[in-house]
């Protein structure tokens, strides 16, 4: 008989056991490289590529938010395209119809979508299962016709054109917008990092993985889930406002159910419940089809579909999981 | 207890312990699932600082009793009082605030969190950080405090080496300890252990009993242990309560209950 086996048995240690201590030794160097690339790129890329890169950042913000619901809370939202749309239209209507200075439209979009997310999530999150998916599906379906109907405010099916924010500090308009979006993305990323790594983030993970145990420890499911959903909707709304600044044009058909599904695909491709996932996912759903387009008009659909299949079968933890595994492999080879 | 007390939440210290110094008073607790009566009018008093073993064959209602106390089940009849405060009608997430913590039969840890984070979730109710504070990064001090508390608990349980591991890769005996550490992080007055020795290798059982005995001794905790493993309960508890088919059939000193003919016939095949 082997008394208190744990002391004697050889346990898997470190990476074998899935040790999650920060294992990438060049964290700061990598971060500095990414940061300098982000600063240099707008001066080297042609305007069209810069526009695409800005959109990737915009999507990153939306995916960071969506991941809070799908990745961390384990619920399904089919309505984030609509929250994105509400944010975009809040910004566009305020700028185009009321002449509000564009920086002020972002908090307005955030507030509107936070409230909408709270209202939609509060009743649905009390119920388990797919109810949230159904409620958000309803939001996604209702929004485009509603926007067309309120033509006096939203410009109807024709949409609204918004003047681009004027470049400051000697930057071109599109460079200026890029840096604005970059700053908001960085703040959104830092915010999500803080959320994920502290009390609310742990509570969400606990509720997702073992609701009974989590409640017994004093975690109130309805409150945390609703707050997470409202925050998630707010991220999508902020992304929507950034989209308006970037694209300078909104129309109801940009924010259909297809956008919600695209965002959902992005968050899965990127890797659920990770911080790198939304960034990689945004690249995957925007850059991959854009590049494929240049080879053949039919390519974007085929390439996106294949990528999705490949991820599901080869890298179920998404691109973030794949990246992590590759980095580990490199580290182990050095060691 | 003098006179009716106003409704509402009060600090527990306002209430003297109930009659005879009982921390937990359960009266006439009845829980039916459809046509099945899991608990049929169970009475149970547990004094402050007592360590009580709760035994009985499968389906006796032991886990149902714990589920009622932690409000995962709503009993049809009866009352449950902790330090004079009625628990009936509370939502489950408030039970921790009243000083009850529990473990589950199958070590209900959170696989997506590290061992340290699991214990930190246990201290959830002692934290204040909300979404805004966390997103704005104003939680460093609180995080440090919770982390230090968790590390201290992990050290007590000999788990420091695994603090950063996910709990899934660890042997079962360790996950059971982590779960107790997590329950203790909630700062309970009453600790409910649901089959702590279940699934342990035979060699691990005595050490585990010692660990629980030490917790009881050093922290003055009131503990109820639900267990099939008779030797474990006999080694650990001075008082044993036996349930059968929802009825309490024995309650008293361990040796007396162990030799009670009703208990022997009920737990036949368990008593060795």
HADDOCK unambig.tbl for C-alpha pairs under 7 A between the chains (distance, minus, plus):
assign (segid A and resid 1 and name CA) (segid B and resid 203 and name CA) 5.75 0.50 0.50
assign (segid A and resid 2 and name CA) (segid B and resid 203 and name CA) 5.68 0.50 0.50
assign (segid A and resid 3 and name CA) (segid B and resid 203 and name CA) 4.87 0.50 0.50
assign (segid A and resid 3 and name CA) (segid B and resid 204 and name CA) 5.76 0.50 0.50
assign (segid A and resid 4 and name CA) (segid B and resid 203 and name CA) 6.34 0.50 0.50
assign (segid A and resid 4 and name CA) (segid B and resid 204 and name CA) 4.76 0.50 0.50
assign (segid A and resid 4 and name CA) (segid B and resid 207 and name CA) 6.73 0.50 0.50
assign (segid A and resid 5 and name CA) (segid B and resid 204 and name CA) 6.79 0.50 0.50
assign (segid A and resid 17 and name CA) (segid B and resid 165 and name CA) 6.77 0.50 0.50
assign (segid A and resid 17 and name CA) (segid B and resid 169 and name CA) 5.82 0.50 0.50
assign (segid A and resid 18 and name CA) (segid B and resid 165 and name CA) 6.64 0.50 0.50
assign (segid A and resid 18 and name CA) (segid B and resid 166 and name CA) 6.69 0.50 0.50
assign (segid A and resid 19 and name CA) (segid B and resid 164 and name CA) 6.18 0.50 0.50
assign (segid A and resid 19 and name CA) (segid B and resid 165 and name CA) 4.89 0.50 0.50
assign (segid A and resid 19 and name CA) (segid B and resid 166 and name CA) 6.77 0.50 0.50
assign (segid A and resid 20 and name CA) (segid B and resid 164 and name CA) 6.39 0.50 0.50
assign (segid A and resid 20 and name CA) (segid B and resid 165 and name CA) 6.61 0.50 0.50
assign (segid A and resid 21 and name CA) (segid B and resid 164 and name CA) 6.41 0.50 0.50
assign (segid A and resid 191 and name CA) (segid B and resid 135 and name CA) 4.00 0.50 0.50
assign (segid A and resid 191 and name CA) (segid B and resid 136 and name CA) 5.95 0.50 0.50
assign (segid A and resid 192 and name CA) (segid B and resid 135 and name CA) 6.09 0.50 0.50
assign (segid A and resid 194 and name CA) (segid B and resid 134 and name CA) 5.13 0.50 0.50
assign (segid A and resid 194 and name CA) (segid B and resid 135 and name CA) 4.84 0.50 0.50
assign (segid A and resid 194 and name CA) (segid B and resid 136 and name CA) 6.95 0.50 0.50
assign (segid A and resid 194 and name CA) (segid B and resid 137 and name CA) 5.50 0.50 0.50
assign (segid A and resid 195 and name CA) (segid B and resid 131 and name CA) 6.45 0.50 0.50
assign (segid A and resid 195 and name CA) (segid B and resid 134 and name CA) 4.92 0.50 0.50
assign (segid A and resid 195 and name CA) (segid B and resid 135 and name CA) 4.97 0.50 0.50
assign (segid A and resid 198 and name CA) (segid B and resid 134 and name CA) 6.36 0.50 0.50
assign (segid A and resid 198 and name CA) (segid B and resid 143 and name CA) 6.84 0.50 0.50
assign (segid A and resid 199 and name CA) (segid B and resid 124 and name CA) 6.99 0.50 0.50
assign (segid A and resid 199 and name CA) (segid B and resid 129 and name CA) 6.23 0.50 0.50
assign (segid A and resid 200 and name CA) (segid B and resid 130 and name CA) 6.16 0.50 0.50
assign (segid A and resid 200 and name CA) (segid B and resid 131 and name CA) 6.13 0.50 0.50
assign (segid A and resid 202 and name CA) (segid B and resid 121 and name CA) 6.53 0.50 0.50
assign (segid A and resid 203 and name CA) (segid B and resid 121 and name CA) 6.66 0.50 0.50
assign (segid A and resid 205 and name CA) (segid B and resid 112 and name CA) 6.85 0.50 0.50
assign (segid A and resid 206 and name CA) (segid B and resid 110 and name CA) 5.84 0.50 0.50
assign (segid A and resid 209 and name CA) (segid B and resid 110 and name CA) 5.79 0.50 0.50
assign (segid A and resid 210 and name CA) (segid B and resid 108 and name CA) 6.82 0.50 0.50
assign (segid A and resid 210 and name CA) (segid B and resid 110 and name CA) 6.55 0.50 0.50
assign (segid A and resid 213 and name CA) (segid B and resid 108 and name CA) 6.39 0.50 0.50
assign (segid A and resid 215 and name CA) (segid B and resid 92 and name CA) 5.99 0.50 0.50
assign (segid A and resid 215 and name CA) (segid B and resid 93 and name CA) 4.64 0.50 0.50
assign (segid A and resid 216 and name CA) (segid B and resid 70 and name CA) 6.69 0.50 0.50
assign (segid A and resid 216 and name CA) (segid B and resid 92 and name CA) 5.99 0.50 0.50
assign (segid A and resid 216 and name CA) (segid B and resid 93 and name CA) 5.54 0.50 0.50
assign (segid A and resid 216 and name CA) (segid B and resid 95 and name CA) 6.77 0.50 0.50
assign (segid A and resid 216 and name CA) (segid B and resid 96 and name CA) 6.19 0.50 0.50
assign (segid A and resid 216 and name CA) (segid B and resid 101 and name CA) 6.95 0.50 0.50
assign (segid A and resid 217 and name CA) (segid B and resid 93 and name CA) 6.70 0.50 0.50
assign (segid A and resid 217 and name CA) (segid B and resid 96 and name CA) 5.61 0.50 0.50
assign (segid A and resid 217 and name CA) (segid B and resid 101 and name CA) 6.90 0.50 0.50
assign (segid A and resid 217 and name CA) (segid B and resid 122 and name CA) 5.76 0.50 0.50
assign (segid A and resid 217 and name CA) (segid B and resid 124 and name CA) 6.94 0.50 0.50
assign (segid A and resid 217 and name CA) (segid B and resid 186 and name CA) 6.75 0.50 0.50
assign (segid A and resid 218 and name CA) (segid B and resid 93 and name CA) 4.16 0.50 0.50
assign (segid A and resid 218 and name CA) (segid B and resid 94 and name CA) 5.79 0.50 0.50
assign (segid A and resid 218 and name CA) (segid B and resid 95 and name CA) 6.88 0.50 0.50
assign (segid A and resid 218 and name CA) (segid B and resid 96 and name CA) 5.10 0.50 0.50
assign (segid A and resid 218 and name CA) (segid B and resid 97 and name CA) 6.73 0.50 0.50
assign (segid A and resid 218 and name CA) (segid B and resid 124 and name CA) 6.76 0.50 0.50
assign (segid A and resid 218 and name CA) (segid B and resid 125 and name CA) 5.89 0.50 0.50
assign (segid A and resid 219 and name CA) (segid B and resid 93 and name CA) 5.61 0.50 0.50
assign (segid A and resid 219 and name CA) (segid B and resid 124 and name CA) 6.91 0.50 0.50
assign (segid A and resid 220 and name CA) (segid B and resid 93 and name CA) 5.50 0.50 0.50
